[in-house]
Amino acid sequence: HILSKDSSIFFLAGPTSSSPDYSSKMACFDCFCGLFGGEAAKKKADLKKAKGLLVTLIKEKSCGPILLRTAWHDAGTYDMKNASKPWPNAGGAIGSIRTDHEINAPPNAGLKKAITSYLQPIKDQVPGISWADLIQLGGATSVEVMGGPKINMKYGRVDGVPSELAPAPFGLPAPMPDQPQGKDADLKWAAQHLKDVFYKYHMNDKDIVALSGAHTVGRAFKDRSGTVAEGSTDGTKYTKRGAPELLKSLTAGGRSWTKNWLVFDNSYFTDMSKNDPEVITFPTDRCLSTDPCYKKFFDEFAKDEKAFFAAYADAHKRLSENGSKFEPASGITGI
């Protein structure tokens, strides 16, 4: 190896193929690169390759919503009360959703397809990327491809499986939590339920409203969450087979929160008051437009899509980092 000097800049010149003992010197050179940024550079290249594959997948199969839900449900197991426990027992974006304990649980019904049919082929082509990163990359890329904000994500996550297995629903939000009967009681209870769930993610009321805005995409299914009448064999005017809003989705049916449920915009906020009979609005959605803690943010996002996008991108990024362990510790950005 030759340590060269050009003005005040020092650099390591690698061996050439004509050098004596080229193989051994090349191995040493690779070792040096691994110690001083080479491994991070390789991870970044893998992440960019995986993102390219995800963009193609999402455009060809209109599968953004299920990838986003998968990313959320992996990150959503985090509980800050467990942050002092040995990693990864606080949960979070650690890739553990792919384990039998989590993926087969009721809150994750329907998400196995995202792991096995959509993400596994990409993992096979880019084996160097962790599952935790691939899952979160899938969620953020889906938002971007469907028209939402580009999220300044951090990658380099290490895969982990908690040794202390939490019972389902793993602290995830419920669309229709157990609550007192009656319209007003439902909304008050739903508003508190959202606080109980999202506060443990280090989120505030504005974050809750922004993250709820992700319901601008996606559907609920009878044969998954069981919260609507429509399953995979039937649907609404916007989700049934042949509906133009279906785009290239291979799965028809279910009931969406918005008409154009494959477009990430602020229609969740602008259209809720229209009471469209073809869409769904749970108490955990409706309370955002009525509860004093949430209403000002709901109204802001209805009027200003840029404000919604900025708030959503910020909250999504923080949610995606909860519980994660990064290598390198500073993470990998610019993907």
N, C-alpha and C positions, 0 to 999 in steps of 0.2 A: 504494500500500500504506500502511496506517496501523499504526504500532506503538503498541498500546494498553497501558495499565498499569492493573492492578487489584490493589491492595495491593502485594505483592512479586512478583506473577506477571506476566510479560510474554508476550504472544502476538501473532502476526501475523494480522490480519484480512484475509481474502481479498476480492477485488473482487466486487461485486454485478452482476447483469445490467443494472442501470440505469447503471452507471458508464461514463463516457466511455472509449473505446478498450478495451472489455471484453475482446475477444479477446486483444489483446497483453498486457493485465494478467493474464489467466487463464493464459497461457503462462508468464509470469514466476512466477506463484504455483505452478504445477506444477513448475517448475524448482526453486523453493525447497523444496518438499515432497520432491522427489527427492533433494536434497542432505541433507535433515535428516529422513530416516526414511520418506519416502513410498515409495521403492523396496522397502524391507524390508517395509513394510506390505502392498504389493501382492503380494510373494512369499508372505507369510504367508496372505493371502486365497486365493491360487492353491493353496497347499499344503492348506488346509482344504477347498477345493472338490474337489481331487484325492482327498483322504482319504475324503470322502463318497462319491465315485464308486467308490473301491476297496471300501469297506464293502459297498455294494450288489452289486458284482461278486462278491466273495468269498462272500457269503450266497447269491446266486443260482446260482453255478456251483461252489461248494465247491472253489475253485482255490487256496486258501491255501498248500498245500505247495509248489507249483511257483513261486509268487511268492517264498516264503521262500528256496527253493533258489537262485533267480536272484539275490536280494540277497546271499546268502552267497558265491556264485561270482564276483560282481563284486568284493566287498570282499576275497575270499580270495586275490587275486593279489598282495596287499601283501607286501613283504619289507623288514623294518627295515634290513637290510644295504644296501639301495639308497636309504635315506632322504636321503642327502647328494646324490643325483643331482638334476638339474633336474626340477621337477615337470612331468609326472606319471609319471616313469620308475620310481618305487617301486611303481607299481600301486596297488591299493586300490579304494575305493568312488568311482570316477570315471566310471562309466557306460560303460566301454570294452567291457563284455561284449556290447554290441550290434554291435560290429564283426565283420566276416566272419572275421577272424583268430581271434577268441575264440569266437563263438557257434557256429561250424561245427567246432570242435575236439571230440574225443571226450569230455573231461570235462563238456562242456556239452550233450551229446546230449539232445534233448527240450526244451531251454529256449527255443528259437526261438519256440515257441508262446506262451510267456509274454510275449515282447517284441511279437510281431506281432498276436496275437489278443487278449491281455488288456490290455497296457499302452499300445499304440499308440493305440487309440480314446480313452483317457483323455488321453494326450499331445495328441491332436488337439483335444480340448475345453479343455485347459488348456495352451496352447503355451508359456506363460511359465515353466513348471516345467522344471528341467533333467532330463535323463535320469538322472543320478546320484542326484538327489533322489527322483525318481519310483520308481526301482528300490528304494531303501532304504525309502521310505515304504510300498511294497507289501509288503516283508518284515515290517516292524514292525506294520503294520496287520493282516496275516494272523495273526500271533501273538496279537494282542489279540482279533480277531474269533473265532478258534478256541478262546478260553477262557483264553489265557495272560496274562501280565502286560502292562500298558501300559508301554511303554518310553519313557523320557525322552529322546527323540531330538533331535538337533541337525540342522537343515537349512540350505540356502543353498549346497549344493555346486555347484561349477563342473564342467562336463563336460570330460574330458580323454582323450587317446589317447596312450599312450607312443610316443616315437620309437624306442625300443629295444624291439623286440617279443620278448617272452619265449616260449620254446617251450612247447607243451602238455606237462604238465598245469598249467602256470602256478603251481606250488607248492601246488596244492590237495590236500587229503587224499585218499588212496585207500582205499576200503573194504577191499580185499584187496591190500595192498602186497606186492611181491616179498619173499619171506621164506624162511627155512629150513623144512624140513618137520617135522611133529610138533606135537602139540597145545601143549605147553609152549613150544616154540620160537616157534610162531605168535603166542601171546599176548605173549610177551616182545618179539618184534619189532614187533608191532602197538602196544604201549605206547610204544616208542621212536619209532616213526613219528609218532605223535600229537604227541610232544614236538618232533620235528624240524619239523613243520608249524606248530603253534600257537605255539611260542616265538617264531617270527619275526613273529608278530602282536602281540607284547608280552603274551602270555597266560601264565598259570601253570597248575599242575595242577588247581586248583579250577575255573578257567575252562574247561579242556579238558572236564572232566566235565559242567559246566553246559551248555556249548554242544552237547556230544554228546547231551544230553537233548532237543534239537530233533528227534531221530529218533522222538520220540513221535508225530510226524505224518509223513505221506509214505510213498512206496513206491519200491522198486527194480524195474527192468524189464529183461528179457532184451534187448529191442531198444534199450535206452539204455546202461546201464552194463554189461550183459552178465553181471552177477554172480548172477543168479537164473534159474530155469527158466521163470518165468512172464513172458509178454509182454503186449502190449496186447489180444490176442485171447482170453486165458484169465486165470485168476487163482486165488486161494485162496478159502476160505470167506468171508473178509472183504473181498475185492476184486473178485470176479467180478460180472458183470452181474446185477443183482437183489439183491445183498447189501445189507442195511439200512445197513451201515457206509459204503456208497458215498455216502450222502446225495444231493446233487444233482450230483455229479461227472459230467462228460460223458465221462470216460475210465475205463473199467473195466480190470481186470487188474493185473499186477505182484504184488509181495509186500511187505507192510508190516512194520514193526518191532513194531507193537502192534495189538491188535484194533480199537480205536476210533481209527483213524489220521487222522481229521479233527478230533480233539479234542486241544488242547494242554494236557496235564496231566503228572503225574509217573509215569504208568504204564510208561514206558520203564524206570524204575528198579524199580518195585514188581513188575513182571510178568516180568522177564528170567529169574528163577530157575524159573519155571513150565515153561520149555522147550516152549512151545506149538508144535506142528509146523506150524501155519499161518502163523507169522511168521518173520522172518529175524533172525539175530544174527551179525554179522560178527566176526572176531577183534578188530577195532578197537572193537567194542561190548563183547564179552565181557571183554576185558582190564580194563575199568573196574571190574568187580566183583571182580577178583582181584589186580591189581597193587597193591602197598603204597602207591604214590604216589597212586593214585586211589580205592582202596576206601573210605577214610573219608568221602570226599565223596559217593561213590555211595550208601553206606548212609545218610548224612545226608539226601540228597535223596529216598530211598525212604521215609523216615520223615516228612519234613516238606516238603510241597509248597510252602509259603510260602518256605522257605529256598531251594528250587530256583528258584522264580520270581524271587526277589531276586537270586540269583547269575546267573541267565540274563540278566535285563534289563540288569544292569551289564556283563556280558561282551559281549552283543549290541551295546549302544550303542558300546562302545569299538571293536569290530570294524568297525562301520559307519562309523567316522570315520577309520580308518586310510587314509592317503594322500590324504585329501580336502582340497580347497582351498575355503574358505568365503567367500562374499560376502553380507552383511558378514562380516568376519573373526570376529566373536563368534558368528556363526550365528543361526539363527532357531529358537526353541523354542515350546512351548505348543501344539503341533499335536495 
